[in-house]
Amino acid sequence: MKTLVTIIFLAMFSWSAPVAAKFCNVNEAENKTLCRYKATRLPDNAQIFITYTDQGFSMMIVIFLEEFAMVEGDARMKTKKGEMQTLEYVTTHHDMTPEGLMMEAGVYKVTESMLRELGNARGKVRFWLPANDTKDQQLKIAASKFSELEEYIEETKSTLGL
């Protein structure tokens, strides 16, 4: 009987949403839930994070440069077979890394359909980030780096009850 109760308890524990979650972290003590997707295998000078906020999905594109670039304003995105789309600018965080590189982290509003297009893209995805004192910074990112985006969207919706 003790073994059966232990097995049932472990099964319930492993199947619960917060424990089985891959993208969402629930902090019940602080009543906070964070659902974050991090694109992997990007070029060394870039990182991309997707989160869900009260205003909808947001994408933070971080680039590391040797010189200050002032990445501010709407960005553009294009998949290999898709149309050019505009990412609505929200804000930019500027900082310096311990290695002496300038970090420019632009935050943009994105729609669920844009995210699904990224997740289903075959080939390359390009992002153009506006830089005030230079020509546009261009990132070329292979679409396979967004391979689990559908799972992220579904987990975020179910965890947050959207």
DSSP file with accessible surface (Angstrom, degrees, kcal/mol):
  #  RESIDUE AA STRUCTURE BP1 BP2  ACC     N-H-->O    O-->H-N    N-H-->O    O-->H-N    TCO  KAPPA ALPHA  PHI   PSI    X-CA   Y-CA   Z-CA
    1    1 A M     >        0   0  176      0, 0.0     4,-2.3     0, 0.0     5,-0.2   0.000 360.0 360.0 360.0 -42.2    0.0    0.0    0.0
    2    2 A K  H  >  +     0   0  176      1,-0.2     4,-2.2     2,-0.2     5,-0.2   0.895 360.0  50.6 -61.9 -39.7    2.8    2.4    0.9
    3    3 A T  H  > S+     0   0  103      2,-0.2     4,-2.5     1,-0.2    -1,-0.2   0.908 109.2  50.9 -64.7 -42.8    4.5    1.7   -2.5
    4    4 A L  H  > S+     0   0   96      2,-0.2     4,-2.5     1,-0.2     5,-0.2   0.919 110.3  48.6 -62.5 -43.8    1.2    2.4   -4.4
    5    5 A V  H  X S+     0   0   84     -4,-2.3     4,-2.6     1,-0.2    -1,-0.2   0.915 111.7  50.5 -63.4 -40.9    0.7    5.8   -2.5
    6    6 A T  H  X S+     0   0   73     -4,-2.2     4,-2.6     2,-0.2    -2,-0.2   0.925 110.8  48.5 -63.5 -43.3    4.3    6.8   -3.3
    7    7 A I  H  X S+     0   0  100     -4,-2.5     4,-2.4     2,-0.2    -2,-0.2   0.925 112.6  48.0 -63.8 -44.1    3.9    5.9   -7.0
    8    8 A I  H  X S+     0   0   87     -4,-2.5     4,-2.6     2,-0.2     5,-0.2   0.934 112.4  49.4 -62.9 -44.1    0.6    7.9   -7.2
    9    9 A F  H  X S+     0   0  127     -4,-2.6     4,-2.5     1,-0.2    -2,-0.2   0.933 112.3  47.3 -61.3 -45.6    2.2   10.9   -5.4
   10   10 A L  H  X S+     0   0  100     -4,-2.6     4,-2.6     2,-0.2    -1,-0.2   0.889 111.5  51.3 -64.1 -39.0    5.2   10.8   -7.8
   11   11 A A  H  X S+     0   0   25     -4,-2.4     4,-1.6    -5,-0.2    -2,-0.2   0.930 111.9  46.1 -64.5 -44.6    3.0   10.5  -10.8
   12   12 A M  H  X S+     0   0  125     -4,-2.6     4,-0.8     1,-0.2    -2,-0.2   0.920 113.9  49.6 -63.5 -40.9    0.9   13.5   -9.7
   13   13 A F  H >< S+     0   0  115     -4,-2.5     3,-0.6    -5,-0.2    -2,-0.2   0.923 112.4  46.0 -65.6 -42.6    4.0   15.5   -8.9
   14   14 A S  H 3< S+     0   0   59     -4,-2.6    -1,-0.2     1,-0.2    -2,-0.2   0.772 113.9  48.8 -75.9 -22.6    5.7   14.8  -12.3
   15   15 A W  H 3< S+     0   0  204     -4,-1.6    -1,-0.2    -5,-0.2    -2,-0.2   0.520  82.6 112.4 -94.4  -5.7    2.6   15.6  -14.3
   16   16 A S  S <X S-     0   0   42     -4,-0.8     4,-2.5    -3,-0.6     5,-0.2  -0.411  74.9-121.5 -69.1 146.5    1.7   18.8  -12.7
   17   17 A A  H  > S+     0   0   64      1,-0.2     4,-1.2     2,-0.2    -1,-0.1   0.906 106.7  49.5 -57.9 -48.3    2.2   21.8  -15.0
   18   18 A P  H  4 S+     0   0   65      0, 0.0    -1,-0.2     0, 0.0     8,-0.2   0.891 116.2  43.0 -63.9 -33.6    4.7   23.9  -13.0
   19   19 A V  H  4 S+     0   0   68     -3,-0.2    -2,-0.2     1,-0.2    -5,-0.1   0.909 118.5  42.7 -77.1 -41.0    7.0   20.9  -12.5
   20   20 A A  H  < S+     0   0   64     -4,-2.5    -1,-0.2    -7,-0.1    -3,-0.2   0.540  88.3 120.8 -82.4  -5.4    6.7   19.6  -16.1
   21   21 A A     <  -     0   0   25     -4,-1.2    -5,-0.0    -5,-0.2    -4,-0.0  -0.318  39.5-174.9 -64.8 139.3    7.1   23.1  -17.6
   22   22 A K  S    S+     0   0  129    129,-0.1    -1,-0.1     3,-0.0   130,-0.1   0.735  84.6  21.1-100.2 -33.9   10.0   23.6  -19.9
   23   23 A F  S    S+     0   0   23    128,-0.1    13,-2.3     1,-0.1     2,-0.4   0.624 110.8  72.9-111.1 -21.0    9.6   27.4  -20.5
   24   24 A a  E     -A   35   0A   1     11,-0.2     2,-0.5    -6,-0.0    11,-0.3  -0.861  54.6-165.1-108.3 134.8    7.5   28.7  -17.6
   25   25 A N  E     -A   34   0A 114      9,-3.1     9,-2.6    -2,-0.4     2,-0.5  -0.973   7.4-158.9-114.9 129.2    8.6   29.2  -14.0
   26   26 A V  E     -A   33   0A  52     -2,-0.5     2,-0.7     7,-0.2     7,-0.2  -0.933   6.9-170.3-111.6 123.1    6.0   29.7  -11.3
   27   27 A N  E  >> +A   32   0A  65      5,-3.5     5,-2.3    -2,-0.5     4,-0.6  -0.880   5.7 179.5-110.8  94.7    7.1   31.3   -8.0
   28   28 A E  T  45S+     0   0  155     -2,-0.7     3,-0.3     1,-0.2    -1,-0.2   0.825  76.6  62.1 -68.4 -30.5    4.1   30.8   -5.8
   29   29 A A  T  45S+     0   0   98      1,-0.2    -1,-0.2    -3,-0.1    -2,-0.0   0.899 118.0  28.3 -62.6 -39.9    5.7   32.6   -2.8
   30   30 A E  T  45S-     0   0  116     -3,-0.3    -1,-0.2     2,-0.2    -2,-0.2   0.374 107.7-123.4 -99.8   1.7    6.0   35.9   -4.8
   31   31 A N  T  <5 +     0   0  148     -4,-0.6     2,-0.4    -3,-0.3    -3,-0.2   0.916  65.1 138.2  55.8  46.9    2.9   35.1   -6.9
   32   32 A K  E   < -A   27   0A 126     -5,-2.3    -5,-3.5     2,-0.0     2,-0.4  -0.964  35.7-170.8-124.9 141.8    5.0   35.5  -10.1
   33   33 A T  E     -A   26   0A  61     -2,-0.4     2,-0.5    -7,-0.2    -7,-0.2  -0.999   4.3-172.1-130.0 129.0    5.0   33.5  -13.3
   34   34 A L  E     -A   25   0A  87     -9,-2.6    -9,-3.1    -2,-0.4     2,-0.6  -0.987   5.1-172.3-124.1 122.4    7.6   33.9  -16.0
   35   35 A a  E     +A   24   0A   5     -2,-0.5    17,-0.8    17,-0.3     2,-0.4  -0.964  19.6 171.1-113.5 112.5    7.4   32.2  -19.4
   36   36 A R  E     -B   51   0B 122    -13,-2.3     2,-0.5    -2,-0.6    15,-0.2  -0.975  22.8-161.5-131.4 137.2   10.6   32.8  -21.4
   37   37 A Y  E     -B   50   0B   8     13,-2.8    13,-2.7    -2,-0.4     2,-0.6  -0.963   9.3-163.4-114.0 127.7   11.9   31.3  -24.6
   38   38 A K  E     -B   49   0B 104     -2,-0.5    11,-0.2    11,-0.2     2,-0.2  -0.960  16.3-135.6-114.6 119.8   15.6   31.7  -25.4
   39   39 A A        -     0   0    3      9,-2.4     9,-0.5    -2,-0.6     3,-0.3  -0.522  28.2-151.8 -69.2 139.6   16.8   31.2  -28.9
   40   40 A T        +     0   0   79    105,-0.8    -1,-0.0    -2,-0.2     7,-0.0  -0.653  61.9  32.3-113.2 169.2   19.9   29.0  -29.0
   41   41 A R  S    S+     0   0  163     -2,-0.2   101,-0.2     1,-0.2    -1,-0.2   0.848  77.5 155.1  54.8  41.9   22.9   28.6  -31.3
   42   42 A L        -     0   0   25     -3,-0.3    -1,-0.2     1,-0.2    99,-0.1  -0.465  54.8 -76.1 -85.9 166.9   22.9   32.2  -32.3
   43   43 A P    >   -     0   0   53      0, 0.0     3,-2.1     0, 0.0    -1,-0.2  -0.233  51.6-104.7 -57.0 155.0   26.0   34.1  -33.5
   44   44 A D  T 3  S+     0   0  170      1,-0.3    -2,-0.1    -3,-0.1    -3,-0.0   0.762 118.9  54.2 -57.0 -25.9   28.4   35.0  -30.7
   45   45 A N  T 3  S+     0   0   67     18,-0.1    19,-2.0     2,-0.0     2,-0.3   0.216 104.3  63.1 -97.0  18.6   27.4   38.6  -30.7
   46   46 A A  E <   + C   0  63B   5     -3,-2.1     2,-0.3    17,-0.2    17,-0.2  -0.990  46.6 178.4-145.4 150.0   23.6   38.0  -30.4
   47   47 A Q  E     - C   0  62B  66     15,-2.2    15,-3.3    -2,-0.3     2,-0.4  -0.980  11.3-160.0-142.5 147.4   20.9   36.7  -28.0
   48   48 A I  E     - C   0  61B   0     -9,-0.5    -9,-2.4    -2,-0.3     2,-0.4  -0.997   8.3-178.7-133.7 130.8   17.1   36.6  -28.4
   49   49 A F  E     -BC  38  60B  22     11,-2.3    11,-3.3    -2,-0.4     2,-0.4  -0.985   8.5-161.7-125.9 138.7   14.5   36.2  -25.7
   50   50 A I  E     +BC  37  59B   0    -13,-2.7   -13,-2.8    -2,-0.4     2,-0.3  -0.979  18.6 166.8-120.7 130.4   10.8   36.0  -26.1
   51   51 A T  E     -BC  36  58B  30      7,-2.2     7,-2.8    -2,-0.4     2,-0.5  -0.887  33.2-119.1-134.7 167.7    8.5   36.6  -23.1
   52   52 A Y  E     + C   0  57B  72    -17,-0.8   -17,-0.3    -2,-0.3     5,-0.2  -0.938  34.5 174.3-111.1 130.5    4.8   37.3  -22.5
   53   53 A T  E >   - C   0  56B  50      3,-2.6     3,-1.5    -2,-0.5     0, 0.0  -0.691  50.9 -89.6-121.8 179.4    3.7   40.5  -20.9
   54   54 A D  T 3  S+     0   0  159      1,-0.3     3,-0.1    -2,-0.2    -2,-0.0   0.781 129.0  50.7 -60.7 -27.0    0.4   42.2  -20.1
   55   55 A Q  T 3  S-     0   0  140      1,-0.3     2,-0.3     0, 0.0    -1,-0.3   0.483 123.6 -96.6 -90.0  -4.7    0.6   43.9  -23.5
   56   56 A G  E <  S-C   53   0B  16     -3,-1.5    -3,-2.6    53,-0.0    -1,-0.3  -0.803  70.7 -12.3 122.6-163.4    1.3   40.6  -25.4
   57   57 A F  E     -C   52   0B  13     53,-0.5    53,-2.1    -2,-0.3     2,-0.3  -0.452  59.3-168.0 -74.9 144.0    4.4   38.8  -26.6
   58   58 A S  E     -CD  51 109B  14     -7,-2.8    -7,-2.2    51,-0.2     2,-0.5  -0.963   9.8-152.3-130.8 150.7    7.7   40.7  -26.6
   59   59 A M  E     -CD  50 108B   1     49,-3.0    49,-2.7    -2,-0.3     2,-0.6  -0.990   4.2-159.5-123.7 126.4   11.0   39.9  -28.2
   60   60 A M  E     -CD  49 107B  63    -11,-3.3   -11,-2.3    -2,-0.5     2,-0.6  -0.943   6.1-166.5-106.2 121.2   14.3   41.2  -26.8
   61   61 A I  E     -CD  48 106B   1     45,-2.6    45,-2.2    -2,-0.6     2,-0.5  -0.944   7.3-167.3-109.4 116.9   17.2   41.1  -29.3
   62   62 A V  E     -CD  47 105B   3    -15,-3.3   -15,-2.2    -2,-0.6     2,-0.4  -0.903   6.8-179.1-108.4 129.2   20.5   41.6  -27.7
   63   63 A I  E     -CD  46 104B   2     41,-2.5    41,-2.7    -2,-0.5     2,-0.5  -0.956  17.5-145.2-126.0 148.2   23.7   42.4  -29.6
   64   64 A F  E     + D   0 103B  37    -19,-2.0     2,-0.3    -2,-0.4    39,-0.2  -0.963  25.7 176.1-113.8 122.2   27.2   42.9  -28.3
   65   65 A L  E     - D   0 102B  25     37,-2.9    37,-3.3    -2,-0.5     4,-0.1  -0.845  40.1-130.3-125.5 160.1   29.3   45.4  -30.2
   66   66 A E  S    S+     0   0  171     -2,-0.3     2,-0.3    35,-0.2    -1,-0.1   0.736  96.7  39.2 -79.4 -23.5   32.8   46.9  -29.8
   67   67 A E  S    S-     0   0  155     35,-0.1     2,-0.1    34,-0.0    -1,-0.1  -0.930  96.9 -94.9-127.5 154.3   31.3   50.5  -30.1
   68   68 A F        +     0   0   88     -2,-0.3    -2,-0.1     1,-0.1    36,-0.0  -0.412  40.9 173.6 -64.2 131.4   28.2   52.2  -28.9
   69   69 A A        -     0   0    3     -2,-0.1    64,-1.0    -4,-0.1    63,-0.5   0.563  32.6-133.9-120.8 -13.9   25.5   52.0  -31.6
   70   70 A M        -     0   0   51      1,-0.2    62,-1.9    61,-0.2     2,-1.0   0.980  21.2-159.1  54.7  63.8   22.2   53.4  -30.0
   71   71 A V  B     +F  131   0C   1     60,-0.2     2,-0.3    61,-0.1    60,-0.2  -0.644  34.1 142.2 -76.4 103.3   19.9   50.7  -31.3
   72   72 A E        +     0   0   62     -2,-1.0     2,-0.1    58,-0.8    34,-0.0  -0.995  29.3  43.0-146.7 141.5   16.5   52.4  -31.0
   73   73 A G  S    S-     0   0   24     -2,-0.3    17,-0.2    56,-0.0    18,-0.1  -0.429  92.9 -30.6 112.5 171.3   13.4   52.4  -33.2
   74   74 A D        -     0   0   89     -2,-0.1     2,-0.2    15,-0.1    14,-0.2  -0.307  58.4-149.9 -61.2 140.8   11.3   49.8  -35.1
   75   75 A A  E     -G   87   0D   1     12,-1.8    12,-3.0    54,-0.1     2,-0.3  -0.608   6.7-132.0-103.7 169.2   13.2   46.8  -36.3
   76   76 A R  E     -GH  86 128D  89     52,-2.1    52,-2.6    10,-0.2     2,-0.3  -0.932  16.2-167.9-124.1 151.5   12.4   44.7  -39.4
   77   77 A M  E     +GH  85 127D   1      8,-2.7     8,-2.9    -2,-0.3     2,-0.3  -0.993   6.1 177.5-138.2 140.9   12.2   40.9  -39.7
   78   78 A K  E     - H   0 126D  72     48,-2.1    48,-2.6    -2,-0.3     2,-0.2  -0.967  15.2-152.1-146.5 129.1   12.0   38.7  -42.8
   79   79 A T  E >   - H   0 125D   7      4,-0.4     3,-0.5    -2,-0.3    46,-0.2  -0.569  41.6 -98.3 -89.3 165.2   11.9   34.9  -43.1
   80   80 A K  T 3  S+     0   0  138     44,-1.1    43,-0.1     1,-0.3    45,-0.1   0.891 121.5  20.0 -53.6 -45.4   13.3   33.3  -46.3
   81   81 A K  T 3  S+     0   0  190     41,-0.2    -1,-0.3     2,-0.1     2,-0.1   0.387 113.0  89.9-106.3   3.4    9.9   32.9  -48.0
   82   82 A G  S <  S-     0   0   18     -3,-0.5     2,-0.2     1,-0.1     3,-0.0  -0.298  78.2 -96.8 -95.5-179.2    8.0   35.5  -46.0
   83   83 A E        -     0   0  159      1,-0.1    -4,-0.4    -2,-0.1     2,-0.2  -0.589  46.1 -90.3 -92.8 157.8    7.3   39.2  -46.3
   84   84 A M        -     0   0   84     -2,-0.2     2,-0.3    -6,-0.1    -6,-0.2  -0.482  50.0-168.5 -66.2 130.8    9.2   42.0  -44.5
   85   85 A Q  E     -G   77   0D  40     -8,-2.9    -8,-2.7    -2,-0.2     2,-0.4  -0.951  16.9-128.2-125.3 149.7    7.5   42.7  -41.2
   86   86 A T  E     -G   76   0D  81     -2,-0.3     2,-0.6   -10,-0.2   -10,-0.2  -0.805  11.4-149.1 -99.0 132.8    8.0   45.5  -38.7
   87   87 A L  E     -G   75   0D   0    -12,-3.0   -12,-1.8    -2,-0.4     2,-0.3  -0.910  25.8-123.9 -99.3 119.3    8.7   44.9  -35.1
   88   88 A E  E     -E  109   0B 103     21,-0.9    21,-2.7    -2,-0.6     2,-0.2  -0.473  25.7-125.2 -69.7 124.5    7.2   47.7  -33.0
   89   89 A Y  E     +E  108   0B  60     -2,-0.3    19,-0.2    19,-0.2   -15,-0.1  -0.430  36.2 165.6 -72.0 138.0    9.9   49.3  -30.8
   90   90 A V  E     -     0   0B  77     17,-2.7     2,-0.3     1,-0.4    18,-0.2   0.712  58.8 -40.3-114.1 -57.8    9.3   49.5  -27.0
   91   91 A T  E     -E  107   0B  72     16,-1.1    16,-3.3   -18,-0.1    -1,-0.4  -0.973  44.1-130.6-163.8 169.8   12.7   50.3  -25.4
   92   92 A T  E     -E  106   0B  14     -2,-0.3     2,-0.5    14,-0.2    14,-0.2  -0.998   9.2-152.1-134.2 138.5   16.4   49.6  -25.4
   93   93 A H  E     -E  105   0B 100     12,-2.3    12,-2.6    -2,-0.4     2,-0.4  -0.950  14.0-163.1-108.0 126.4   18.7   48.8  -22.5
   94   94 A H  E     +E  104   0B  54     -2,-0.5     2,-0.3    10,-0.2    10,-0.2  -0.915  22.9 145.4-109.9 136.7   22.3   49.8  -23.0
   95   95 A D  E     -E  103   0B  85      8,-2.1     8,-3.7    -2,-0.4     2,-0.4  -0.946  41.1-116.2-156.9 174.7   25.1   48.3  -20.8
   96   96 A M  E     -E  102   0B 114     -2,-0.3     6,-0.2     6,-0.2   -32,-0.0  -0.973  24.7-136.2-123.6 135.4   28.7   47.3  -20.9
   97   97 A T    >   -     0   0   21      4,-2.8     3,-2.1    -2,-0.4     6,-0.0  -0.452  29.1-108.4 -83.2 161.9   29.9   43.7  -20.4
   98   98 A P  T 3  S+     0   0  129      0, 0.0    -1,-0.1     0, 0.0    -2,-0.0   0.776 120.5  61.9 -60.1 -22.7   32.9   42.8  -18.2
   99   99 A E  T 3  S-     0   0  152      2,-0.1    -2,-0.0     1,-0.0    -3,-0.0   0.442 122.5-106.0 -81.6  -2.8   34.8   42.0  -21.4
  100  100 A G  S <  S+     0   0   39     -3,-2.1     2,-0.3     1,-0.3    -1,-0.0   0.560  75.1 136.1  91.1   9.4   34.4   45.6  -22.5
  101  101 A L        -     0   0   58      1,-0.0    -4,-2.8   -37,-0.0     2,-0.4  -0.629  56.5-119.0 -88.3 149.0   31.7   45.1  -25.2
  102  102 A M  E     -DE  65  96B  33    -37,-3.3   -37,-2.9    -2,-0.3     2,-0.5  -0.729  24.5-149.3 -84.5 131.2   28.7   47.4  -25.5
  103  103 A M  E     -DE  64  95B  34     -8,-3.7    -8,-2.1    -2,-0.4     2,-0.5  -0.916  12.8-173.7-104.5 124.5   25.4   45.6  -25.0
  104  104 A E  E     -DE  63  94B   1    -41,-2.7   -41,-2.5    -2,-0.5     2,-0.7  -0.977   3.0-175.9-116.3 113.7   22.4   46.9  -26.9
  105  105 A A  E     -DE  62  93B   2    -12,-2.6   -12,-2.3    -2,-0.5     2,-0.3  -0.867   5.0-168.6-116.8  96.0   19.2   45.1  -25.9
  106  106 A G  E     -DE  61  92B   0    -45,-2.2   -45,-2.6    -2,-0.7     2,-0.5  -0.680   7.7-152.0 -85.0 136.0   16.2   46.2  -28.0
  107  107 A V  E     -DE  60  91B  30    -16,-3.3   -17,-2.7    -2,-0.3   -16,-1.1  -0.941  18.1-179.7-111.1 131.2   12.7   45.2  -26.8
  108  108 A Y  E     -DE  59  89B   0    -49,-2.7   -49,-3.0    -2,-0.5     2,-0.3  -0.958  28.9-119.7-131.9 145.8   10.0   44.8  -29.5
  109  109 A K  E     -DE  58  88B  86    -21,-2.7   -21,-0.9    -2,-0.3     2,-0.3  -0.680  36.1-176.6 -78.9 136.7    6.3   43.9  -29.5
  110  110 A V        -     0   0   10    -53,-2.1   -53,-0.5    -2,-0.3     2,-0.2  -0.963  19.3-127.2-133.4 152.7    5.6   40.8  -31.6
  111  111 A T     >  -     0   0   69     -2,-0.3     4,-2.0   -55,-0.1     5,-0.2  -0.562  25.4-114.5 -93.8 162.3    2.4   39.1  -32.5
  112  112 A E  H  > S+     0   0   55      1,-0.2     4,-2.7     2,-0.2     5,-0.2   0.880 118.1  56.2 -61.9 -37.1    1.6   35.4  -32.1
  113  113 A S  H  > S+     0   0   81      1,-0.2     4,-2.2     2,-0.2    -1,-0.2   0.888 105.5  51.4 -65.0 -36.6    1.4   35.1  -35.9
  114  114 A M  H  > S+     0   0   19      2,-0.2     4,-2.2     1,-0.2    -1,-0.2   0.923 110.8  48.5 -62.6 -43.2    5.0   36.5  -36.2
  115  115 A L  H  X S+     0   0    0     -4,-2.0     4,-2.5     1,-0.2    -2,-0.2   0.912 110.4  50.5 -64.2 -42.1    6.2   34.0  -33.6
  116  116 A R  H  X S+     0   0   56     -4,-2.7     4,-1.9     1,-0.2    -1,-0.2   0.892 108.7  52.7 -63.9 -37.2    4.5   31.1  -35.4
  117  117 A E  H  X S+     0   0   54     -4,-2.2     4,-0.8     2,-0.2    -1,-0.2   0.921 109.8  48.6 -63.8 -41.3    6.1   32.2  -38.7
  118  118 A L  H >< S+     0   0    0     -4,-2.2     3,-0.6     1,-0.2    28,-0.2   0.918 111.7  49.8 -61.8 -43.6    9.5   32.2  -37.0
  119  119 A G  H 3< S+     0   0   11     -4,-2.5    -1,-0.2     1,-0.2    -2,-0.2   0.811 116.9  40.4 -66.0 -29.6    8.8   28.7  -35.6
  120  120 A N  H 3< S+     0   0   93     -4,-1.9    -1,-0.2    -5,-0.2    -2,-0.2   0.436  88.2 121.9 -97.7  -1.9    7.7   27.4  -39.0
  121  121 A A    <<  -     0   0   12     -4,-0.8     2,-0.5    -3,-0.6    25,-0.1  -0.324  46.0-157.6 -66.7 143.5   10.4   29.1  -41.1
  122  122 A R        +     0   0  185      2,-0.1     2,-0.4    21,-0.0   -41,-0.2  -0.987  64.5   8.9-118.6 128.6   12.7   27.0  -43.3
  123  123 A G  S    S-     0   0   38     -2,-0.5    20,-2.7   -43,-0.1    21,-0.3  -0.856 110.4 -12.0 106.4-140.4   16.0   28.6  -44.2
  124  124 A K  E     - I   0 142D 121     -2,-0.4   -44,-1.1    18,-0.2     2,-0.4  -0.720  45.6-154.6-108.0 150.7   17.2   31.9  -42.8
  125  125 A V  E     -HI  79 141D   0     16,-3.2    16,-3.7    -2,-0.3     2,-0.4  -0.968  14.8-160.1-116.8 135.9   15.6   34.6  -40.7
  126  126 A R  E     -HI  78 140D  95    -48,-2.6   -48,-2.1    -2,-0.4     2,-0.4  -0.954   6.2-167.6-120.2 139.2   17.0   38.1  -40.9
  127  127 A F  E     -HI  77 139D   0     12,-2.5    12,-3.2    -2,-0.4     2,-0.6  -0.985   5.9-159.2-120.3 134.4   16.5   40.9  -38.4
  128  128 A W  E     -HI  76 138D  32    -52,-2.6   -52,-2.1    -2,-0.4    10,-0.2  -0.971   9.6-165.8-112.5 117.3   17.5   44.5  -39.2
  129  129 A L  E     - I   0 137D   1      8,-2.9     8,-2.6    -2,-0.6     2,-0.2  -0.898  21.7-123.0-103.9 128.9   18.0   46.6  -36.0
  130  130 A P        -     0   0   20      0, 0.0   -58,-0.8     0, 0.0     2,-0.5  -0.512  24.3-167.6 -73.6 132.7   18.1   50.4  -36.5
  131  131 A A  B >   -F   71   0C   8      3,-0.4     3,-0.8    -2,-0.2   -60,-0.2  -0.990  14.3-147.4-121.4 123.7   21.3   52.0  -35.2
  132  132 A N  T 3  S+     0   0  102    -62,-1.9   -62,-0.1   -63,-0.5    -1,-0.1   0.811  94.1  33.7 -63.4 -34.8   21.2   55.8  -34.9
  133  133 A D  T 3  S+     0   0   99    -64,-1.0     2,-0.3     2,-0.1    -1,-0.2   0.347 122.6  35.9-108.9   9.7   24.8   56.6  -35.7
  134  134 A T  S <  S-     0   0   65     -3,-0.8    -3,-0.4   -65,-0.3     3,-0.1  -0.896  97.4 -76.6-141.5 176.3   25.6   53.8  -38.2
  135  135 A K  S    S-     0   0  185     -2,-0.3    -2,-0.1     1,-0.2    -1,-0.0  -0.315  77.0 -62.9 -69.0 165.4   23.8   52.0  -40.9
  136  136 A D        -     0   0   68      1,-0.1     2,-0.4    -6,-0.1    -1,-0.2  -0.159  51.8-123.4 -52.4 136.4   21.2   49.3  -39.8
  137  137 A Q  E     -I  129   0D  52     -8,-2.6    -8,-2.9    -3,-0.1     2,-0.5  -0.666  29.5-153.6 -76.8 135.7   22.7   46.5  -37.9
  138  138 A Q  E     -I  128   0D  83     -2,-0.4     2,-0.5   -10,-0.2   -10,-0.2  -0.955  11.4-168.2-119.8 129.7   21.8   43.2  -39.6
  139  139 A L  E     -I  127   0D  10    -12,-3.2   -12,-2.5    -2,-0.5     2,-0.6  -0.959   5.6-160.4-112.6 131.7   21.5   39.8  -37.9
  140  140 A K  E     +I  126   0D 109     -2,-0.5     2,-0.4   -14,-0.2   -14,-0.2  -0.961  17.7 178.9-110.4 120.7   21.2   36.6  -40.0
  141  141 A I  E     -I  125   0D   1    -16,-3.7   -16,-3.2    -2,-0.6     2,-0.1  -0.981  28.9-122.2-130.2 126.4   19.8   33.8  -37.9
  142  142 A A  E >   -I  124   0D  33     -2,-0.4     3,-1.5   -18,-0.2   -18,-0.2  -0.412  21.7-130.2 -67.0 138.9   19.0   30.3  -39.0
  143  143 A A  G >  S+     0   0    5    -20,-2.7     3,-2.3     1,-0.3   -22,-0.1   0.738  98.7  75.7 -66.0 -24.0   15.4   29.3  -38.5
  144  144 A S  G >  S+     0   0   63    -21,-0.3     3,-1.5     1,-0.3    -1,-0.3   0.758  81.0  72.6 -62.4 -17.9   16.2   26.0  -36.8
  145  145 A K  G <  S+     0   0   31     -3,-1.5  -105,-0.8     1,-0.3    -1,-0.3   0.606  95.4  51.3 -71.2 -11.5   17.0   28.1  -33.7
  146  146 A F  G X  S+     0   0    0     -3,-2.3     3,-1.5   -28,-0.2    -1,-0.3  -0.012  74.0 126.2-109.1  28.7   13.3   28.8  -33.3
  147  147 A S  T <  S+     0   0   79     -3,-1.5     3,-0.3     1,-0.3     4,-0.2   0.760  72.8  41.8 -65.9 -28.1   12.4   25.1  -33.4
  148  148 A E  T 3> S+     0   0   73     -3,-0.2     4,-2.0     1,-0.2    -1,-0.3   0.153  78.4 111.3-106.0  22.7   10.4   24.8  -30.2
  149  149 A L  H <> S+     0   0    0     -3,-1.5     4,-2.5     1,-0.2     5,-0.2   0.876  74.4  55.2 -65.8 -37.1    8.6   28.1  -30.5
  150  150 A E  H  > S+     0   0   53     -3,-0.3     4,-2.3    -4,-0.3    -1,-0.2   0.926 108.7  48.6 -60.1 -44.7    5.2   26.4  -31.0
  151  151 A E  H  > S+     0   0  105      1,-0.2     4,-2.6     2,-0.2     5,-0.2   0.889 110.0  52.4 -63.7 -38.9    5.7   24.5  -27.7
  152  152 A Y  H  X S+     0   0    0     -4,-2.0     4,-2.7     2,-0.2     5,-0.2   0.938 109.6  48.4 -61.6 -46.3    6.6   27.7  -26.0
  153  153 A I  H  X S+     0   0    0     -4,-2.5     4,-2.5     1,-0.2    -2,-0.2   0.938 114.0  45.9 -61.1 -46.0    3.4   29.5  -27.2
  154  154 A E  H  X S+     0   0   96     -4,-2.3     4,-2.4     2,-0.2     5,-0.2   0.914 114.0  47.6 -65.7 -42.9    1.2   26.6  -26.1
  155  155 A E  H  X S+     0   0   32     -4,-2.6     4,-2.9     2,-0.2     5,-0.3   0.919 112.2  50.5 -65.4 -40.0    2.8   26.2  -22.7
  156  156 A T  H  X S+     0   0    0     -4,-2.7     4,-2.5    -5,-0.2     6,-0.3   0.942 111.9  47.5 -62.4 -45.3    2.6   30.0  -22.1
  157  157 A K  H  X>S+     0   0   58     -4,-2.5     5,-2.3    -5,-0.2     4,-0.7   0.911 116.1  43.1 -63.7 -43.0   -1.1   30.1  -23.0
  158  158 A S  H  <5S+     0   0   89     -4,-2.4     3,-0.2     3,-0.2    -2,-0.2   0.913 115.9  47.7 -72.3 -38.2   -1.9   27.1  -20.8
  159  159 A T  H  <5S+     0   0   42     -4,-2.9    -2,-0.2     1,-0.2    -3,-0.2   0.919 119.6  37.9 -68.4 -40.2    0.2   28.2  -17.9
  160  160 A L  H  <5S-     0   0   64     -4,-2.5    -1,-0.2    -5,-0.3    -2,-0.2   0.484 109.7-121.1 -90.6  -3.5   -1.1   31.8  -17.9
  161  161 A G  T  <5       0   0   66     -4,-0.7    -3,-0.2    -3,-0.2    -4,-0.1   0.866 360.0 360.0  69.2  38.6   -4.7   30.7  -18.8
  162  162 A L      <       0   0  102     -5,-2.3    -1,-0.2    -6,-0.3    -2,-0.0  -0.537 360.0 360.0 -84.3 360.0   -4.8   32.7  -22.0
